[in-house]
Amino acid sequence: LNARAVGRYIGKHIPGNPKIIVQNMPGAGSLTAINHMANLAPKDGTAIASFSRGTPFEPLMGNKQAQFDPRNLTWIGSPSRETNLVFTRSGANFKTLEDLKGREVVIATTGGGADTATFPLLMNAVFKTKMKIVTGYPGASELLLAVERGEADGMAGLSWGYLKVARPSWVSEKKVDVQLQLGMTKAADLPNVPSAIDLVKDPAERQFLEVFLARLAIAWPLAGPANIPADRAAALRAAFAATMKDAEYKAEAEKQALEIDPVFADEINAILKSVYNASPEAIERARQIAEAAR
């Protein structure tokens, strides 16, 4: 949705007003798309990609299928940053984080290294929660149905923005209890829900947590291959910035409930540098979590 929304308007802000063609390239949780973009796509600014937010960190996690270095890509931006949730259906009677530590909670996930597979493992490691992880659901829609039917108590790692669009009544009618928000920043409309990053005081444990939370700060990334000519890279970044202010784009984003809180190339590069420079201990622990989530 974000890629198509940006694609409909960014062309009018690029010199020459090129037509933007969106091409799906499924496979390996976005690795097929990002590997193609990094290694095979033209390096003249005519090909850019959007991919899963966790994909730029796969080389660090030891995934040998990741044939790229994200620090060398030509970053353009992300339309917004994201907050993930730990939540349960209200009937499950888990009101707080302490409740999740006190007894077993059944968590639905797709597996395959998705956020919904990674974050339950992270919660068990950092906060000593007792999440029993049930994998194998095809996608987010099926995960929500599992919670709705009582097959699972809740989820850890679903996007707050997605939940508001997919199940607005769950929010307005308080059909779920949100125990924790996950992100580098707090969601403005969750003022009373604690943030995981604020609860972790130990510097080493906080760095370990940030290795995973960093992906939420680049929620819907757009990038091109390495070595795009500097003038064309600058034109793409300027066009992205202009699109974020475009009245037509903003109207469409509001209609589709897509948030606009842009993250620009310099911030993305700084985030990647910080994570890739994490301590060997934090990276090794993160790799263990990532491997288990796959």
Solvent accessible surface area in square Angstrom, and as a share of the most:
residue,aa,sasa,rsa
1,L,134,0.67
2,N,18,0.09
3,A,33,0.26
4,R,94,0.34
5,A,0,0.00
6,V,3,0.02
7,G,12,0.11
8,R,132,0.48
9,Y,35,0.13
10,I,2,0.01
11,G,7,0.07
12,K,94,0.40
13,H,61,0.27
14,I,26,0.13
15,P,103,0.65
16,G,75,0.72
17,N,97,0.50
18,P,57,0.36
19,K,178,0.75
20,I,61,0.31
21,I,141,0.72
22,V,62,0.36
23,Q,138,0.61
24,N,106,0.54
25,M,58,0.26
26,P,115,0.72
27,G,34,0.32
28,A,61,0.47
29,G,61,0.58
30,S,26,0.17
31,L,11,0.05
32,T,57,0.33
33,A,17,0.13
34,I,0,0.00
35,N,30,0.15
36,H,70,0.31
37,M,4,0.02
38,A,14,0.11
39,N,77,0.40
40,L,137,0.68
41,A,8,0.06
42,P,73,0.46
43,K,83,0.35
44,D,51,0.27
45,G,14,0.13
46,T,102,0.60
47,A,26,0.20
48,I,59,0.30
49,A,15,0.12
50,S,45,0.29
51,F,14,0.06
52,S,54,0.35
53,R,24,0.09
54,G,10,0.09
55,T,4,0.02
56,P,0,0.00
57,F,1,0.00
58,E,30,0.13
59,P,34,0.22
60,L,15,0.07
61,M,7,0.03
62,G,38,0.36
63,N,20,0.10
64,K,176,0.74
65,Q,114,0.50
66,A,12,0.10
67,Q,108,0.48
68,F,25,0.10
69,D,47,0.24
70,P,0,0.00
71,R,118,0.43
72,N,93,0.48
73,L,13,0.07
74,T,10,0.06
75,W,0,0.00
76,I,2,0.01
77,G,0,0.00
78,S,0,0.00
79,P,1,0.01
80,S,3,0.02
81,R,56,0.21
82,E,22,0.10
83,T,11,0.06
84,N,0,0.00
85,L,0,0.00
86,V,1,0.00
87,F,0,0.00
88,T,0,0.00
89,R,67,0.25
90,S,41,0.26
91,G,56,0.54
92,A,12,0.09
93,N,93,0.47
94,F,3,0.01
95,K,110,0.47
96,T,68,0.40
97,L,19,0.09
98,E,112,0.50
99,D,48,0.25
100,L,1,0.00
101,K,65,0.27
102,G,54,0.52
103,R,116,0.42
104,E,102,0.46
105,V,0,0.00
106,V,36,0.21
107,I,0,0.00
108,A,0,0.00
109,T,0,0.00
110,T,36,0.21
111,G,11,0.10
112,G,66,0.63
113,G,28,0.27
114,A,40,0.31
115,D,23,0.12
116,T,11,0.07
117,A,3,0.03
118,T,4,0.02
119,F,0,0.00
120,P,0,0.00
121,L,42,0.21
122,L,0,0.00
123,M,1,0.00
124,N,42,0.22
125,A,26,0.20
126,V,17,0.10
127,F,19,0.08
128,K,142,0.60
129,T,8,0.05
130,K,103,0.44
131,M,13,0.06
132,K,105,0.45
133,I,50,0.26
134,V,54,0.31
135,T,85,0.49
136,G,62,0.60
137,Y,37,0.14
138,P,112,0.70
139,G,19,0.19
140,A,33,0.26
141,S,62,0.40
142,E,62,0.28
143,L,1,0.01
144,L,0,0.00
145,L,69,0.34
146,A,0,0.00
147,V,1,0.00
148,E,94,0.42
149,R,145,0.53
150,G,36,0.34
151,E,89,0.40
152,A,2,0.02
153,D,22,0.11
154,G,0,0.00
155,M,0,0.00
156,A,0,0.00
157,G,2,0.02
158,L,9,0.05
159,S,11,0.07
160,W,16,0.06
161,G,13,0.13
162,Y,80,0.30
163,L,0,0.00
164,K,57,0.24
165,V,75,0.43
166,A,30,0.23
167,R,50,0.18
168,P,78,0.49
169,S,42,0.27
170,W,15,0.05
171,V,56,0.32
172,S,88,0.57
173,E,104,0.47
174,K,164,0.70
175,K,89,0.38
176,V,16,0.09
177,D,28,0.14
178,V,33,0.19
179,Q,4,0.02
180,L,0,0.00
181,Q,1,0.01
182,L,0,0.00
183,G,1,0.01
184,M,74,0.33
185,T,75,0.43
186,K,93,0.39
187,A,14,0.11
188,A,103,0.80
189,D,76,0.39
190,L,15,0.08
191,P,95,0.60
192,N,142,0.73
193,V,19,0.11
194,P,57,0.36
195,S,3,0.02
196,A,0,0.00
197,I,10,0.05
198,D,68,0.35
199,L,78,0.39
200,V,11,0.06
201,K,163,0.69
202,D,79,0.41
203,P,108,0.68
204,A,72,0.55
205,E,38,0.17
206,R,91,0.33
207,Q,63,0.28
208,F,2,0.01
209,L,0,0.00
210,E,45,0.20
211,V,3,0.01
212,F,0,0.00
213,L,0,0.00
214,A,3,0.02
215,R,12,0.05
216,L,1,0.00
217,A,6,0.05
218,I,0,0.00
219,A,1,0.01
220,W,77,0.27
221,P,0,0.00
222,L,11,0.05
223,A,0,0.00
224,G,0,0.00
225,P,0,0.00
226,A,21,0.16
227,N,129,0.66
228,I,13,0.06
229,P,60,0.38
230,A,87,0.67
231,D,103,0.53
232,R,116,0.42
233,A,7,0.05
234,A,57,0.44
235,A,27,0.21
236,L,10,0.05
237,R,85,0.31
238,A,64,0.49
239,A,0,0.00
240,F,0,0.00
241,A,33,0.25
242,A,36,0.28
243,T,0,0.00
244,M,8,0.03
245,K,164,0.69
246,D,13,0.07
247,A,81,0.63
248,E,101,0.45
249,Y,1,0.00
250,K,98,0.41
251,A,63,0.49
252,E,27,0.12
253,A,1,0.00
254,E,145,0.65
255,K,180,0.76
256,Q,48,0.21
257,A,54,0.42
258,L,23,0.11
259,E,86,0.38
260,I,58,0.29
261,D,67,0.35
262,P,37,0.23
263,V,0,0.00
264,F,89,0.37
265,A,8,0.06
266,D,120,0.62
267,E,67,0.30
268,I,0,0.00
269,N,57,0.29
270,A,60,0.46
271,I,26,0.13
272,L,0,0.00
273,K,130,0.55
274,S,74,0.48
275,V,9,0.05
276,Y,24,0.09
277,N,97,0.50
278,A,9,0.07
279,S,37,0.24
280,P,105,0.66
281,E,119,0.53
282,A,5,0.04
283,I,22,0.11
284,E,86,0.39
285,R,84,0.31
286,A,0,0.00
287,R,93,0.34
288,Q,110,0.49
289,I,21,0.11
290,A,8,0.06
291,E,109,0.49
292,A,69,0.54
293,A,6,0.05
294,R,100,0.37
